[in-house]
Amino acid sequence: MAQEHDYPEIQGGGSLILAWQIRNKRVLVVGGGEVAAGRIVNVLNADAKITVVSPREGLNPEVAYRIGQKQVDYVDRKFEPSDLDGVDMVLTAVDDPEASTQIWKLCKERRIAANIADVPPECDFYFGSVHRDGPLQIMVSTNGKGPKLANIVRRQIAANLPPNIGQAITRVGMLRKKLRQVAPDVSEGPKRMQWMIKVCEAYSLDDLCSMTERDMEQLLGFYKPNTAPSLDLLRLQEPDGAFDGPFLI
């Protein structure tokens, strides 16, 4: 019989941290100040479509720049309930608690996910402190308890990451894409996963960063026998793939 310590301990009070895919979704940003500017950057980096609703006199320089560059759609007035039509997510950043709460209630009626800046009880989700390096994204959240501390922890984590980690992940992504072309069948899924794990464990970050298209093509030849030769051994191969030395790792 399983013992109590065999399973993870449940620690309530946390958030379900997800990589929310909002590409081409419509996001409404209410407000045009500094907080709104930060929200806009985060959402644009996720390839969403943004509508900003704010009187022009309330725009900070960065938000005005995004509008001027046509990076976002813009409505020059205060929020109206009809602004929620066709919206997938709402972010408010205005200095008007009563208006923010009214927007929150409207979102709940329409079942639209919303974040009311600096009002944790009126948030379906929080924005954490994010480190970005190419495809790598690391988010630190204090669940609304201490945003500044989240920023400090994020910087500490980032300072201890290898400088080439983003590039290494990019190369791994390219190899995975090529592997799916070599072994596209759904039944190959578990084997593909195990082989990629083997490659990632056998190769250093520097190896992964320096891997060329030819290296990848050569390496994919070892998928069927489920082996992962080192990069040095891989590059000793003749163009026809002949090599007399040991490859297993």
N, C-alpha and C positions, 0 to 999 in steps of 0.2 A: 504493500500500500504506500502511496506517495506521502512523503513527509511534508510538513508545512513549509520548511525552508527550501523545498525543491522548486518553488514557483516565485516569480517576482512579487514583492510586497506592493500592495495597492496604496498609492499616495494621492488621495483626493485633492481637489482644489486646483488642479492644473488645467491647461488648455490642450486641445487636440491640435498639434502643430502639423500643418499640411503645406505642401507646395501647390497652392490653388492656381489652376490653369484658367486665366481669364483672357486669353488671346481673343481679340475681336468681340469681347463682351462690352456692353455699354455701361460706363461708370459715371455717375453724377457726383461732381465735387461742388459743394455749396460753400462759398467763401473764396477769397482771393488773397489772403495774407501769407505770412511765412509758413504756417503749418500746412496750409493748402498747397503751397509750392512743394514741400517735401512729399506730400501725398501724391501729387501729380507725377513727380519723378519716379516714385515706386511703381505707380500704375502704368506709366508709359514703358518702363523697363519690362513689364509683363505683357506688352503688346496689346493692351486694351484700348478701346475708344473712349475718349473722355469728353464730357460736357461740363464746362465750368459756368456756374450761375453766381454772379456777384455784380453789384454796381461798379462801374469803372473806377470811381474814386476810391474803392476799397482794394484795388489790385496792387500787390507789391511788384517791384521791377521784374522779378523772375517769372511770375505768373503772366505779367504783361508781355514778356518776351515769348513765352510759349504760345500765347494767343497770336501775337504778331507773326510768328513762324508757322502758323496753322497746324501746330502740333496737337491742339485741342480745339473743340468747338466752344463757342462762347455766347452767353446770353447776358446782356447788360441790364440787369435788374435784380431785385430780390427774389427769393424762392417763391414758387407757386406750386400747388399740389399737382398740376398737370405736368410738371417737370419730371415726375416719377414714371410717366408713361414710357414703356419699353426699356426701362432701366433694370440692370442686373445687380447693381451694387451702389450704395450711397455712402459718401464720406462728407461729413459736415465739419467745418472749421470756421465758425463765426462766434463773435463775442456777444451772443444773445441766447442765454440758457433757455428761455421760454420758447423761442422759435426753434431751437435745436430739439427740444423735447417734442414739440408738435411734429417735426419732421420724423423723429423716431417713431412716434405713434402711427403716423401714416405708413411708414415702412413696415411696421408690424402688421397692420391691416392688410397690406399687399404682399406680405411674406417676402420682402426684399431685404437682403443682408445689409446691415448698416453699421457704421462706426461714427459715434458722436465724439469728437475730439475732447479729451480730458474729462469724460464722463463715463467711467468704466461700467456702471450699471446699465448704460444705454449703448452698449457695444456688443454686437454678435461676434466680433473678432477684434484682436489688438494688432497694432503695428509694433514689431520688435525692432531691435537694432540689428542691421544687416551688414555682413561683410560679403563683398562680391569680387570674384576673380574669374572672369569668363563664365563658364557654365557652373562654377561653384558658388553656391549661396549658403551662408550660415546665418541663422537668425537666433538671437538671444532675446528671450522674453522674461519679464518679471511678473507677468500676468497683471499688469496695471499697477503694481506696487511701487516700482522705482525705475522709471524710464532712464534716468541719468545713470543709474548703476548698470542697467543693461548695456548702455553705450560703453562704459568702462570695461565690463567683462568682454564685450565683443572686441574691443581693441586689444585686450590681453590675449585673446585667442588668436586673432589675426597676426599678432607679432610673433607667435610661435609656429606659424604655418610655414612650410617650405615655400620659397619664392616662386617656384615653378609648378605649383600644384594645379593651377587653372589650366595651364598648357598641357600637363599630363592627362588631365581629365578629358580635354578636347580630343587628344589622340586616342584615348580609350574609346570614346564615343565613335570615332571614325572606324576603329577596328570592329566594334560591335555591329555597326551598320553593314560593314563588309561581310561579317560572319553571318548575318541574317540573309544575305544574298546567297551565300554558299550553302547554308542549311536553313531554308525558309520554313520547313514543316513545323507545325505546332508541336508535334511529338518530340522535336529536337530541343524544345525549350530547356528542360532540366540539364541536358548535356551541354548546351550552349552556356548556361549559367556557370556550371562547374568548371568548364574550360576557361572562361573569362576570369574566374576567381584564381585559377592556377596561374594564368598569365600575369595578373596583377600582383600576385604574391612572389612570382619569380623575377619580375622586372623592377628595377629601381625607378624612381621618378625621372631621373636623368635619362634612363633607357627609354622610358615611354615618351619623353619629350623629343628625343632624337630619332624616334622611329620614322622611317620614310614610308612612302606608298609601297615601294618595292619590298621593304622589310615586312610590311603587313601582308602582302600577297604571299611571301615566302612562309610567314608564320601560319597563315590559314591552311597551308598544306599539312600542318600537324594537328588540325582539329579532329580528323577522323580517327587517327590512332590515339587521340586524347593525350598528347604530350606537349610540353612547352620548352623548347630549347632556349638557352640563354641568347641574348642579342649577339654576343660575340660569336657563338657557334653558328647562329643563323646566317651571319654575314660571311662565314667561311664556305658556305655552300657554293657550288658551281651553278651557273644559270639553269642547268637542267635538274637541279635539286640534289645532285649526287654529293654525298659526304660520307666518309668512312668512320668518323668518330662517334662517340656516344652523345645522344641528344636528351635523354630522359632527365627530368629534374623533379 
